[in-house]
Amino acid sequence: MATKTKLPQEVICLSDDDNDDDNNSKNSISIPITIPIIKQQNSPTIVNSDIQNDTCETLNWTINNDDIIHVSELPSKYSDIFKKPFEIRCSAIRFGIVEFNVESDVVLMKEKEFHMKLTGGFLDNVNMKLAYSDVVAFYFSFQSQTPAAFIQVRSEFARLFDKYIPTSDEHGRGFDPNSKDERRRHIMFYLKSLTPDMEKIHTSTIYHFLKTKSPKMNVYCVSASRAQELYNLARYAKVSLPTPKKVPFTLNVNDLTPKTVGLNNNTIRFDLSSEDLLCLNEGEYLNDNIIDFYLQYIYYEKLSEEVRKRTYLFNSFFYTRLTQKGNSDNPNISAAERRYNRVKRWLRDVDLFSKDYLIVPINQNAHWYIVLIQNHNNVLTEGDLISDDEDLDFDDRLKSKKKKRSTRIIHRNNKHNDICNNSSSKTNIHSLELLDEADEVISNNDTPLKLNIELLVNSKNRSKSPAIIIFDSLRIASKIRVAATLREFLQLEYDHKKTLPIQSLGRKLFNIDTIPTIEAAVPQQRNYSDCGLYILQYIESFFFHCSSTNNYQSSSSSSSSTFSNWCEKNLMGSSKRKEILNVINQHIISKEE
């Protein structure tokens, strides 16, 4: 039988004075509170019987592998960040059903504890330290509708909290990890929304900081959907029934046999190897061959002939080639021209400006997302942008045109601009994201619009304005450089293929004012292997839901569903993987053909 041993004490200080460094202040009351640390022995039974239930989370709070988001390491040059306190941006904290504001919207992660200064409620100016040794689990997400962190603590801390901050009512303590009322069981940090750049930095730092300082703490960055479920549970006690454990989808031996499949009356052929097909197993990451095949399937067999004529589908290697430095690059031309030269032959016989939609699948840092450029031929011309200056004579208009161009568009053969851009990247925090060193346009002045996907696809209200729409199932990094690079490509493609009279003001301009970036608010993946499935479903859903004449070839039962609901339904479980396999089997070309 395990015996109790004398253990060191953990100290938590509650103070009614926000200046905890001034021990001589007459208005300061420092209350030292000691909590014995109860350590777990080799057996799974914890010594103190009062906290045996602390480690037994209900099924409602179980975190499965599918709920966990992989957190990348911070670059080595930021390793010193763990040597000093880190600020978590946090607007409020709930202890069970009791809520406090956070002074200066900051919770400090220190060497051994969270340090917070709380205001509001029935007590004001409370200094509180929550030791990492009292934290059993810490789940968090910046991606959920309500960014939040959920903290499970030991019962001793909650009893101590109630002793100095009474919260009991007729239903029990307002904050009690063992309560049957889900709203009373956890601490919840209301995290502040951050820019995509800072969000990635905070996610990595919080995760690795806590794992470093408290290895025994269960720390997880969870998916947006799971975080929202936890929020609803902690805030409103909305309980979801646990889902039965499913059997992973796995291909059999016949499914893995290499196949040649054909589309568009077999004029488009794909040779799919066993390795390609293996990607369809649950938990596997779709490769470029599967992505390209299924996008071509959507293009040729799901889109009507009318929509197909107005759509151009790039293959999955286009953006990689556009931004991949090579030995054949000409060092004597601008970076913009070097990028364009890598892909211009691919589009030799294509007029992109006769299309309404351009689809660009992109793979960066082992993650798929997809860009849809719409109505790019509707961008404003130089003449449109200086129409306010019609009272000037022609020479003055040309001067005005040149002035605007110098500030609003990318110049060809502008080496000085490339040098300035490259130098600015050295001090810009965006560089944290670009671990693959893609040769992209550096852009710091783009603020993407974040729009609900239902507004983007609604056929009655859909805008005809040009836009670069980003569909990303993780949204872990900013895509402003991607958008800037695609704008530059469009400008050079236009300038090379559209010959205009000298001194013409009809030149179309592709910049953040004429074709803005939109980050579509789309369903988010719940693991780190399904990104390829999501981009396929995004495009499939987009063309179905944005078609006012319902030219998209799909079952009528889907017509009343929203974009998000249809996405979730088709991505549920392994249904999308099975669907792709069925499409492949339906398009096998026999050896005789």
N, C-alpha and C positions, 0 to 999 in steps of 0.2 A: 504494500500500500504506500502510495506517495505521501511524503511528509512535507510540511511547510518549512521553508527556510527563510531566514532573515535576509531581505533583499533591499537594495538601495531605494531611496524615495524619489518620485518624480514630483516636481513642484509646478503648480499652475497658479498664476497670480491674477486675481480680479481686482480692479481698481476703479474708483469713481473719478480718477484724475487722469487726463490723457497724457500727462507728463510723468512717465514712470521712471525717468532718470533723476528727478528732483526728490531725494529722500527727505529733505528738510521742509518740504511744502506743508503748510498747516492744513490745506484742504485735501491732502492726499491720504487715503486709507488703503494701505497695502495689506491684503489678506493672504498670507501664505497657506496653501492647501496641499497636504501631502496625500499621495495615492500610492499604495504599495503596488509594485509591478508583479503581476502574477505570471510566472513563466511556465510554459508547457513542458512536461517531462517527455521521456521517450514514448510513453503510451499516449493515445489520443485523448485521454481524460485530463481535463484541466483541474488543477488543485482546488481552486476556489469554486465551490458548487454554485455560488450565486451567479457566475458568469458562464456556466456551461452552454447556455443557449446563444452566447454572443457569436460563436463561430458557425452556428447553424442557420444560415440565411434561408428564408422561405423560398419556394420555387419562383415566386414573383420577382425576386432580386437575383436570380441565378444568371450569370454571364456565360454564354456558350461561345464556342470558337467563332461561330458566324457573327457574333456581336462585336468582336474585337477588331479594332483598326490597327494595322501595323504602324508603329512609330519609328521613323528613321533616326539614325544617329545624327547628332549635330556635328558640323565640320570640326576638325581637331583644333582649329584656331579659336573655337569658342569653349574649349574645355575649362578655361578659368572661370566660367560663369557659375560653376558649382562652389567656388571658394568664397562667395559672398551672398548675402540674402537676395532672393529673387522676388520681384513684385508680381503677384497675381492680380489682374484687374478684375475687381469684384464690387458690385454695387450694393448688394444686400446678402444677408445670411439668415437662414431659417434653422433654428434648433427645434426640430419637431414642428409644432404649430406656432412657435414664437419667432417673430421676425425682427431683425435689427438692420439698420443701415450701416454701411461701412465708411468710416471716416476716410476722406480722400480717395475712396474707391480702391483701396489697396489692402491686400492681405499679404504679409511677408512670409515667405518660406525661409526659415533660418536653419541653423545647423541641426537642431533637435526638435523644433516645433514650428507650428503655424502661429504667427503673432497677428492679432487683429484688434482694432480699436472700434468699438461698437457704439452707435448712437441711436436715439429714438426709442420707441417703446416706453415702458414704465421705468426703465433705468437709463441714465444717460452717461456717456463717457466711460464705458467699461473697457478696461484693458484685459484682454484674455489671451492666454497661451494654451494651445492644444498640442500636447506632446505627440510626436509620431508614434511613440510606444503605446499610446491609447487608441490609435487608429487601426482598425482591422482591415478596412478596404476603402479605396479611393477610386471612384469611377468618374470620368469626365468626358465632355464633348463640347467643342465650339460649333459643331455643325448642326446641332438640333435647332428646332424652331425657337426654343428657349435655351441658350447656352448655359450649361450648369455643371457643377461637380457634386457628387453624392458621396457622403462620408458615413461609414459605419464605425461606431466607436464602442469601447468597452462600457459595460454597465456602470462601473465605478465613476467614470467621468460624468455620466448623465445624472447619477445620484448627487454628486458633488455640485453639478450645475444647478440642480433643483434646490440644494441647500442654501445657496447664496443668491440664486435668481429664481424665486418661487414661481412655478408655472402650473401648479395643480388645479384641476377643476373637478366637476362631478364624475368625469370619466377617467380620472387618473392624472399622472404627471404629463405636462405638455410636451416633454421631451423624455422618451423612454425607449431604448433600443429593443426592449422585450414586449412592448405594447402590441396588442392585437390590432390596433388602429395604425395602418400603414403611414398615415400622415405624421405620426409622433415618433417614428423610429429612427430617422436619419437627420444628419446635418446636411444642408444644401447651400452651396455657394451659387449665387446668381452671377455668372461670368459676364463680363462686358464683351460686346461684339467687337471684333478686331478686323483690320484689313487682312486680306489673304496672306500677305507676306508675314505680318506679325503673328497671325494665327498659327502658322506653321512653326515659327520660332517658339512661341509659348507652348504649343503642344509637345514638341520635343523636349523643351527645357523642363516643364512640369513633370513629365513622365520620368525622364532620366535623373532629375534632381531627387525625386522621392525614392526611386529604385536604388540610388546611390546612398542616400542618407538612412533609409529604412528598408533594407532588403526583404524583411519579413512581411511588409505591407503588400496587400494585393492591389496593384495599381494597373488600371486598364483605361486606355482611350477607347470609347465605345462608339458604335455607329450612331448616326443621327436618329434613325428610327428607334433604336433601342434606348437611347438617351431620352427621347421624348416619352417613351413608355414609362421609364423610371420617373421622369418629372411628373407625369399624370398620376403615378402611384404615390409619390411623396407629397404631392400638392393636393390631390383630390381623392386619393384612395381608390382610384379606378383600377380594378384588378383584372388582368387578362388571364384566361385559363391557360395553363401550360400546354404547349403543343407536344404531341407524341414524337418520340425520337424516330426520325426517318432513316431509311436505308439509302446510303449514297448511290447515286446513279453511276453505273459502271458498264462500259461497253464489253460485249462478248468477243470471242475470237473472230467470228465472221464480220462483225462490225469493223474490226481493225485491219481487215484485208485491204491493201492499197486499191484505190479506185480512180478511174477517170470519169469526170462528170462534165456535162455540157449544158450550156444556157444559150438562149437566143438561137434556137434551131441548131444547136451544137456548133455554132460559129465561135463561141467562147468556151474554151476548155480549161479544166483544172485537173492536174494530176495530184491527187491527195495520197500522201504516204501514210504508213501506219503511225508515224510520229505526228503527222497533222491530225489524224483522227483521234489519237490518244488525248488531244487537248479537250475533247468533249466529255471526258470523265469529270465527274464532280470534283471541284477543288483545283482543277487544272486551269491554266491561263491560256486563253485562245491565242493562236499565233496568227501571223499576217496572212497565211494562205486561207485559213478558215474565215477570217474577217473579210478578205477581198471576195471570196466566193459568195458569202451570204449577202454582202452589199450589192454585188452584181445580180444576185437572185432578186433582191428587192427592186433593183433598177429595171430589169427586163421583164419580170413576171408580176410585180405588184403595182408598178406605176402604169398609168394609162399612156397611150402613145403620145397624147398631147402634153402631159406632164413630163414625159421622158425627153421630149424635144427641148423642153425648157430647163433641163437639169443636166449638169455635168458631174460625173463621179470620178474623183482622183483615186489612184490606188494608194495603198497604205504606205508606200515607200516615198511618195512625192515630197512630203514635208521633211523627211529625213534627208533626202537628197538635196533639197533646197538649202538646208542649214548645216550640211556636213562639209567641213573643209577637206580639200583634196590636193594632191600634188599637182594636178593639172590647173589649179586656180591661177589666174593671171595676176601677179602682184602689182601690175602697173595700172590697174583700173580700180574704181571705187569698190567698197565692200558690197554695195547694193548691186552693182553690175556683176560682180563675181557670183553672188547668190543666184541672180537671174540666169546667168550663163549656164549654170548647172542643170537647169530644167527646161530651157526654152525650146530645145528640140523635141521634148515630149509633147509640146502643144503646137507643133508646126502647122498642123492641119485643123486646128480647133479654134473656133471663135467664141471665147468665153463670154464676150459681151453681147452675144445673142441669147444668153441663158438668163433665167431668173434665179436659179439655185446652183451653188457650187458646194459639193460635199467633200470635206477634207478629213479623213481619219488620221489620227496622230498617235504615235507611241513615243513617250518620253519617260525615262526612269522606270521602265517596266510597268507603265500604266497607260491604258488606252483612254482617250477621250475623242470627241469628234466636233468639228467646226462646220457650221452651215452658213454660208455667205448668201444673203438674199438681196435681190433687187439692186445689185451693184452697178447695173447700167443706168440707174436713176440718180447717181451722185451728181452734185452740182458741178458746173463748169467754172472756169476762171471768170467768164463774163457774168455768171450768176452772182459770184461773190463780190463783184465790184459794181453791181447794178445801182448801188446807192450813190455812186459817184458820176451819174450820167450828165451832170451839169459841167463836168470838166471836159477840156478839149482832148483830142485823141492822144497826144503825146503825154498829157498828164495821166490819162487812164492807163497807158502802158507803164508809167512809173509806179502808179498805184498797184497795178497788177504784179509787177516785180517785187514790190514791197511785201504784198500779201503772200506771194509765193515763198518768199524767204522765211516767213514765219509759220506758214501753214502746211507746207508740203515738203516731201523729201526731194532734194535736188539730185539729179544724176551727176556722176563724176565729181562729187563734192568730197574730196579727200579730207579737207579740214573738218568737215562735219563728222566723218568717221573717227578722226583722232579725238575730237571733243567727246563723242559718245563713249569711246573706249576708256578715256580717262575718267569719265564720271562714274563708270561702273566700279572703280576701285573702292569708292567710299559708300556705294549704295547698298543697302541691305538686301535688295532684290537678289543679289548674287548668291545668297544662301540657297535659293531654290534651284539654281541652274547647275546642278551637279554633273550634267552630261556635257557641259561646255558646248552647247549648240551655238552655231554661228547665226545668232538672231539679232534683230534690230533692238537696240537699247531704247526703252521708252519709260519715262518716269511721270508723264503728265496725263496718262489715260486713267479715268475712273469709270470702270465698267458699270453699266446699268444692270440692276438685278431685277428681273421681271418674272412674274409667275408664268409658267409654261402655258397655262390655259389661255392667258391673254395673247400669247404669241401665235397660237394655233387656231384661235376662234375665227372662223371664216367670215363672220359678220363684221367684226371689229378689227381684224388683222390689218396692220399698217403695211403700206406699199413702200415704206421708206427703206433705204439701204441699211444693212446691219450685218455685223459679224457676230453670230450667235454661238456661244460656247456651251456644249452639252458635256458636263463632267460629273461622273457618279461619285467622286470623292471630294472635289473642290479643295484639295490640300495645298494648292499653290496658285499664285496669280498667273493669268494667261495674257497679260498685257503685251508681253514681248512677242508672243505668238501672233496676236492680232496685228501688232505693228509690222511684223515681218510679212504677213499676208497682204496688208495694205501696200507695202512697198512693192511686193510682187505684182499686184494688180496695176499699180501705177506704171511700172516698167513694161509690163505686158501690153498695156494700153498705148504707151508712148512708142513702142516698137512696131505695133501693128496698125495703129490708126494714124494715118498721115493727114495732117491739117495744113491749110494755107498759112503762109508766113504772116505773123502778127494776128493770127486768129485767136479769139477769146473763147473758142469752143472746146478747149482741152478740158477733159474731165479730171477732177481732183479726188484722190483717195487719201483722206486723212481722218483724224478722230472726229472732226466736225461734220464731215460729209458722209462717213460710214462708221458710226460708233460701235463700240463693243457692248454686247449684251451677255450677261451670265444667266442662262436659263435656270430657274428654280425647278429642278427635276428630281424624281425619286433617286435616293442615294443607295449605293450598294452596302451590304451588311458584312462584307468580308473584303479581303484584298485579292481575290482571284476572279471575280465576276465582271470586271470592268469591260471586257470585250463584249459580253452578253448585253450589257446595258447600252453600249453605243449602238449596237444593232437594233435593239428595241426602240431606242430614242428615234432613230431615223424612220423606222417602220411606223411608229406611232405618229410622228410629225406629219408625214405625208398623208396618212389616213385622216387625221383630224383637221388638217388645214385645207382639205379639199371640199369646196362648197358644193361640188357636183357629185361628190363621193365616187370619183373615178378610181380611187384606190381599191384594189381587188382584195376584199376581206369579207368575213361573214357579217351579215346584217345585225347580228346580236351585239356587235361592238359599236354600232353607230351611236348609241345613247350613252356610252361610257366616256368618262373624261380621260384626258391624256395620262394623268398619273395613275388612275385606277386601271386603265388598260395595260400600262407598263407593269404595274405590280402584279396583275393577274397573269400576264404572260411570262414574267420572270420568277413566279412563285416556284419554290422548290427547284426541280431539275427540268421544268417544262420547256425552257428555251433550249437547253442542250438537246433534249429529245427531239424538239422541233427541227433543229438544224440537222440532226442525224437523219430524220425522216426526209427532209428536203434533199440531202445528199443521195440517199438511196433511191429517191424518185427520179434522179437525173443521171444515173449511171449510164455510161455509154458502153454498149457491148463491143466486143473485140471485132465483130464483123463491120461495125460502123467506122 
